[in-house]
Structures are given as C-alpha cells and as structure tokens.
Amino acid sequence: MQPLIHIADDELIIRKFVSKTLSSAGYWTLEAEGGLAAYELIRELNTDLKLAIVDIRMPRMNGVELTERLRTEYPDIKILCISGYSNEQCPKAHCFLAKPFGAKAL
C-alpha cells in the first residue's frame, strides 16, 4: 500500500490539482477544505499518515496551527506548507512550496 498523503487547502482547485497529481504518481490522497476539517478527519481516521500538504492561510484553523497540532500528535509526519504569499513561514514544516506551482515542482 502506498503512503497516505493528506491535503488541507481551502481552495478546491488547489486540492484537486494536488490530489490528481499525487494520485497519478501512485499515492493515496485524502482531502480537507480547511485546517479544522483536516484535523478532525485525521483524528477520526486515526491512520498512519506519512505526509501532510498544508495551506498556511485557511479559515477556522490556519496551516501553522494545524502543523503544530500534527507535529505534536504525529511526530514522524512530514509536512509541506504551501502558500501564495512568498513571505509566509511555517516553522514546524519540513518544506515550503510557493503557489502557484506545477506538477513537476510538487
């Protein structure tokens, strides 16, 4: 079984692009519309997540807060923060990818 990758972004077009790109590369993906929805879904499924792709700016729970919670509860998870703002910071993430990005960069 391929690793499960969780995608948390409030923009539907971004979620679908990332999910389709990763799925075509053989990965299983799980999507959520925002930080709080992502956190609740991850806790509900209680699955072995390997990677979370997290937008930094989301309503109800931003990506920084989601990242901090995930790193606390799932210390081995890798986190890729994404944002359309070049000066964003996600201190507990492993990597940062600026929007817009293409399949090759992802």
C-alpha positions in Angstrom: 0.0 0.0 0.0 1.3 3.4 -1.0 1.7 6.1 1.7 -1.4 8.2 2.5 -0.9 12.0 1.9 -3.3 14.4 3.4 -4.1 17.7 1.6 -5.5 20.6 3.5 -6.4 23.7 1.4 -9.5 25.8 1.4 -9.2 26.3 -2.4 -10.9 23.4 -4.3 -8.9 23.8 -7.4 -5.6 23.5 -5.5 -6.8 20.4 -3.6 -8.0 18.7 -6.7 -4.8 19.6 -8.6 -2.5 18.3 -5.8 -4.7 15.2 -5.3 -4.8 14.3 -9.0 -1.0 14.9 -9.4 -0.2 12.7 -6.5 -2.7 10.0 -7.3 -1.3 9.7 -10.9 2.1 9.1 -9.2 0.6 6.2 -7.3 -0.1 7.8 -3.9 -3.3 7.6 -1.9 -4.7 11.1 -1.0 -7.2 12.4 1.5 -8.6 16.0 1.2 -10.0 18.5 3.6 -11.3 22.0 2.9 -9.6 23.7 5.8 -7.4 23.3 8.9 -10.1 22.3 11.3 -11.7 19.9 8.9 -8.3 18.3 8.2 -7.5 17.9 11.8 -10.9 16.3 12.6 -10.6 14.0 9.7 -7.1 12.8 10.6 -8.1 12.2 14.2 -11.3 10.4 13.1 -9.5 8.1 10.7 -6.5 7.5 13.1 -4.4 6.3 10.2 -0.7 6.2 9.6 -0.1 9.5 7.8 3.3 10.0 6.1 2.9 13.4 4.7 0.5 16.4 5.0 0.4 19.2 2.5 -1.0 22.2 4.3 -2.0 25.7 3.0 -0.9 28.3 5.5 -3.9 30.6 5.2 -7.2 28.8 5.8 -10.3 29.8 7.8 -11.1 28.4 11.2 -7.7 26.8 11.8 -4.7 28.1 9.8 -1.9 26.0 8.5 0.6 27.0 11.2 -1.8 25.9 13.9 -2.6 22.6 12.0 1.1 21.9 11.5 1.8 22.4 15.2 -1.0 20.1 16.2 0.0 17.4 13.7 3.7 17.6 14.7 2.7 17.2 18.4 0.4 14.2 17.8 2.2 12.6 14.9 5.9 13.4 15.5 7.1 11.3 12.4 4.8 13.1 9.9 6.4 15.1 7.2 4.8 18.5 6.4 4.9 20.6 3.3 3.4 24.0 3.7 2.1 25.8 0.7 1.1 29.5 0.2 0.5 32.2 -2.3 2.4 34.6 -0.1 6.2 34.5 -0.5 6.9 35.8 3.0 4.9 33.1 4.8 6.5 31.0 7.4 5.5 27.6 8.8 8.1 26.9 11.5 7.4 23.2 12.1 7.2 22.3 8.4 9.8 20.3 6.6 9.4 22.2 3.3 7.7 25.2 1.8 6.3 25.5 -1.8 5.1 28.8 -3.1 1.8 29.0 -5.1 1.4 28.8 -8.0 3.3 25.6 -8.6 3.2 22.9 -11.2 3.2 19.1 -11.1 7.0 18.9 -11.5 7.6 21.1 -8.5 5.2 19.2 -6.4 
